Amino acid sequence: MKKLSMLFFLLPFLVLAQEDLLAEIDTDTTINDYERAAFKGLKIVNFESTKMVSKRQLYFVVSHRFGSIKTGIDDFFGLDQAVTRLNFIYGISDGINIGVSRSSFQKIYEASLKLRLIQQKEGGSPFTVVLFNSILINTALEKENLPGLTFENRLGYSTQALVSKKLNKNLSLQVAPTYFHDNLVQLDEQENSQFAIGIGGRHKLTKRWSLNIDYGLHLNRASDSPFKNPLSIGFDLETGGHVFQLHFTNAQPMNVNTFLGQATGDWGDGDVFFGFNLSRVF
């Protein structure tokens, strides 16, 4: 109930209209010959998108994943088992973003750096290329259960190359080769350094609504691993002041290392999680 009360407290603050973001949302043309708005949210669903926070802007992103809907009414279709992530992203420049976040999943703190290397341009580059790097700390690990635990065991890292293309005014696609490393893994056969390929896209349905999909193919998962490749499907609602993303996914955790390495849901069994990402710009 405390989590639910906090959520209701935050929502009115988050949904206040703000004209500068609305102006950006409504722009589908090129500006200074550069393509804009391949993605309107900073994330497609789970994967980072090539969208950047503008210079001197601060984004506050609330990401929420309820528990599995498979539990039915016993957990109110996942409401009682929710995971929340709070993320602040600041634009040092139009092409350099830094972020800090805290997730209730494994009490993870994360710092991130996002760099735009190439921007899609009419008559120039056909793609936008962005690098995303993060370092996280798992503070939920306890020495009582892991006697040899050190600070280094809590750390994880990730690096992604995000390559997107806006094909037309309605369709954008992205591929995301990903490397991530956990200093401590749960399975003996699982390598600490792991690799994945993410693919995703956005298709605009109306002026305000779009369909978003992303999928992560893990390339060296241990043969005895119970975890799954993350598949997420959702909708973006673009309104004044924020982009509201509603989706279903089989990955409840939301950091790169966790949604790629620890997705437990199974679409075939109806074991999926409803959630949302909500952005507010300052």
C-alpha positions in Angstrom: 0.0 0.0 0.0 2.9 2.4 0.6 4.2 1.9 -3.0 0.7 2.5 -4.3 0.2 5.6 -2.2 3.6 7.0 -3.4 2.5 6.3 -7.0 -0.7 8.2 -6.6 1.2 11.1 -5.0 3.6 11.3 -7.9 1.2 11.0 -10.8 -0.4 14.5 -10.6 3.0 16.0 -10.5 4.2 14.0 -13.5 1.3 14.7 -15.8 1.4 18.5 -15.7 1.5 19.9 -19.2 4.7 21.5 -20.5 4.7 23.3 -23.9 8.3 22.9 -24.9 8.1 19.1 -24.8 4.7 19.2 -26.6 6.3 21.2 -29.4 9.0 18.6 -29.7 6.4 15.8 -29.8 4.5 17.4 -32.6 7.5 17.8 -34.8 7.8 15.2 -37.5 9.8 17.3 -40.0 13.5 17.8 -40.3 15.2 20.5 -38.3 18.5 21.9 -39.7 18.4 19.0 -42.2 18.6 16.5 -39.3 15.9 13.9 -38.7 14.1 14.3 -35.4 11.9 12.0 -33.3 12.9 8.6 -34.5 11.7 7.7 -31.0 9.7 9.9 -28.7 10.7 8.1 -25.5 14.1 7.7 -24.0 13.4 4.0 -24.1 11.7 1.9 -26.7 10.3 -0.3 -23.9 13.2 -1.9 -22.0 16.0 -0.9 -24.4 17.4 2.6 -24.5 16.4 4.5 -27.7 18.6 6.9 -29.6 16.6 9.9 -28.3 18.7 12.3 -26.3 17.8 14.8 -23.5 18.5 18.3 -24.8 21.2 20.5 -23.4 20.4 21.7 -19.8 17.2 19.8 -19.6 16.5 17.4 -16.7 14.3 14.3 -17.2 12.6 12.5 -14.4 11.5 9.0 -15.5 9.4 6.7 -13.3 9.4 3.1 -14.5 7.0 0.6 -12.9 6.6 -3.1 -13.4 3.8 -4.9 -11.6 4.1 -8.6 -10.8 3.0 -11.3 -13.2 -0.5 -11.1 -14.3 -0.6 -14.9 -14.2 -1.1 -14.8 -10.4 -4.6 -13.5 -11.0 -6.7 -12.0 -8.3 -4.5 -13.3 -5.4 -2.0 -10.6 -6.1 -4.5 -8.3 -7.9 -2.9 -9.3 -11.2 0.6 -8.3 -10.0 -0.2 -5.1 -8.1 1.2 -6.6 -4.8 4.6 -7.5 -6.4 5.6 -4.3 -8.1 9.1 -3.1 -9.0 9.8 0.6 -9.4 12.8 2.4 -10.9 13.4 6.2 -10.5 15.8 7.7 -13.0 17.2 11.2 -13.5 18.8 12.1 -16.8 20.5 15.4 -17.5 21.6 16.9 -20.8 25.2 18.2 -20.5 24.8 19.0 -24.2 22.5 17.8 -26.9 24.8 14.9 -27.5 25.9 14.0 -24.0 23.6 12.8 -21.3 24.3 11.5 -17.8 21.9 9.7 -15.5 21.5 8.2 -12.0 18.8 5.8 -11.0 17.6 3.6 -8.2 15.6 0.4 -8.7 13.7 -1.6 -6.0 14.8 -4.8 -7.8 17.9 -5.9 -5.9 18.1 -2.4 -4.6 20.2 -1.4 -7.6 21.9 2.0 -8.0 23.1 2.9 -11.4 25.0 5.7 -13.1 24.9 6.1 -16.9 26.5 8.0 -19.8 24.9 8.4 -23.2 26.8 9.8 -26.1 25.5 10.5 -29.6 28.2 9.9 -32.2 26.3 10.3 -35.5 22.9 11.8 -36.2 20.7 10.8 -39.2 20.8 13.7 -41.7 19.0 14.4 -44.9 21.7 14.0 -47.6 24.2 12.7 -45.0 24.3 9.8 -42.5 21.4 7.4 -43.0 21.6 6.3 -39.3 21.8 7.7 -35.8 24.4 6.1 -33.6 24.5 6.5 -29.9 26.6 4.8 -27.2 25.1 3.9 -23.9 27.3 2.9 -20.9 26.3 2.1 -17.3 27.7 0.9 -14.0 25.5 -0.5 -11.3 25.7 -1.6 -7.7 23.6 -4.4 -6.3 23.1 -3.4 -2.7 20.7 -6.3 -1.9 23.5 -8.9 -1.6 24.2 -9.8 2.1 27.4 -11.2 3.6 25.3 -13.5 5.8 24.4 -15.4 2.6 27.7 -14.8 0.8 30.5 -14.9 3.4 33.2 -14.0 0.8 31.3 -11.0 -0.5 33.4 -8.0 -1.5 32.4 -4.6 -2.9 33.6 -5.7 -6.4 31.1 -8.5 -6.3 28.2 -6.0 -6.2 29.3 -4.3 -9.5 28.0 -4.7 -13.0 28.7 -2.9 -16.3 27.1 -2.6 -19.7 27.9 -1.0 -23.0 25.5 -0.7 -26.0 25.8 0.7 -29.5 22.3 2.0 -30.4 21.8 2.3 -34.2 18.5 3.6 -35.4 16.9 4.8 -38.6 13.7 6.7 -39.2 12.5 5.1 -42.4 9.5 7.4 -42.8 7.3 9.7 -40.7 5.6 6.6 -39.1 8.3 3.9 -38.8 11.6 3.8 -36.9 13.8 0.8 -36.3 16.8 0.2 -34.1 19.5 -2.5 -33.5 21.5 -2.6 -30.2 24.6 -4.8 -30.0 25.1 -5.1 -26.2 27.9 -6.2 -23.9 27.3 -6.6 -20.2 29.3 -7.9 -17.3 28.4 -9.0 -13.8 31.2 -9.6 -11.3 28.9 -12.1 -9.5 26.6 -14.4 -11.5 23.9 -16.7 -10.1 24.8 -19.8 -12.1 28.1 -21.7 -12.1 28.0 -22.2 -15.9 27.2 -18.6 -16.7 30.1 -16.5 -18.0 30.5 -13.1 -16.2 30.8 -11.4 -19.6 27.6 -11.7 -21.6 26.5 -10.6 -25.1 23.2 -9.8 -26.6 21.6 -8.2 -29.7 18.6 -6.0 -29.2 16.1 -5.1 -31.9 13.2 -2.7 -31.6 10.9 -0.4 -33.4 8.2 2.2 -33.3 5.3 2.6 -35.6 3.1 5.7 -35.3 -0.6 4.8 -35.3 -2.1 8.3 -34.7 -0.9 11.8 -33.9 -0.6 10.7 -30.2 -0.3 6.9 -30.2 2.5 4.6 -31.4 3.1 0.9 -31.2 6.6 0.0 -29.7 8.3 -3.4 -29.6 11.7 -4.6 -28.5 13.4 -7.9 -28.1 16.8 -9.0 -26.7 18.6 -12.1 -28.0 21.1 -13.4 -25.4 24.1 -14.9 -27.2 25.9 -16.8 -24.5 23.3 -17.8 -21.9 24.2 -20.8 -19.8 22.5 -24.0 -21.0 21.0 -24.6 -17.5 19.7 -21.0 -17.2 16.1 -20.6 -16.2 16.0 -17.0 -17.6 14.4 -16.0 -20.9 15.1 -13.5 -23.7 13.1 -10.3 -23.0 10.2 -9.5 -25.4 8.2 -6.4 -24.8 5.2 -4.9 -26.5 3.6 -1.6 -25.7 2.1 1.8 -26.7 3.4 5.3 -26.4 0.9 8.1 -25.6 2.3 11.5 -26.3 0.7 14.4 -24.4 1.8 17.8 -23.2 4.7 17.5 -20.7 5.4 13.8 -21.0 5.5 10.6 -22.9 3.5 7.9 -21.2 4.5 4.3 -22.2 2.2 1.4 -21.4 3.5 -2.1 -22.1 3.6 -5.8 -21.4 6.9 -7.6 -21.0 8.4 -10.9 -19.7 11.2 -9.0 -17.9 10.3 -7.4 -14.6 13.7 -5.8 -13.8 14.7 -2.7 -15.8 18.5 -2.2 -15.8 20.4 -3.5 -18.9 22.1 -6.3 -16.9 18.9 -7.5 -15.3 16.3 -7.4 -18.0 18.8 -9.1 -20.4 20.2 -11.5 -17.8 17.3 -12.2 -15.4 14.0 -12.1 -17.3 11.9 -14.8 -15.7 8.5 -14.5 -17.5 7.3 -16.7 -20.3 4.9 -15.3 -22.9 3.8 -18.9 -23.8 2.5 -19.4 -20.2 1.0 -16.0 -19.9 3.6 -15.2 -17.3 4.1 -11.5 -18.3 4.3 -8.2 -16.4 2.3 -5.1 -17.1 4.1 -1.8 -16.6 4.7 1.8 -17.7 7.5 4.4 -18.2 6.5 8.0 -17.5 8.8 10.9 -18.3 8.6 14.5 -17.0 10.9 17.2 -18.3 12.2 20.2 -16.4 
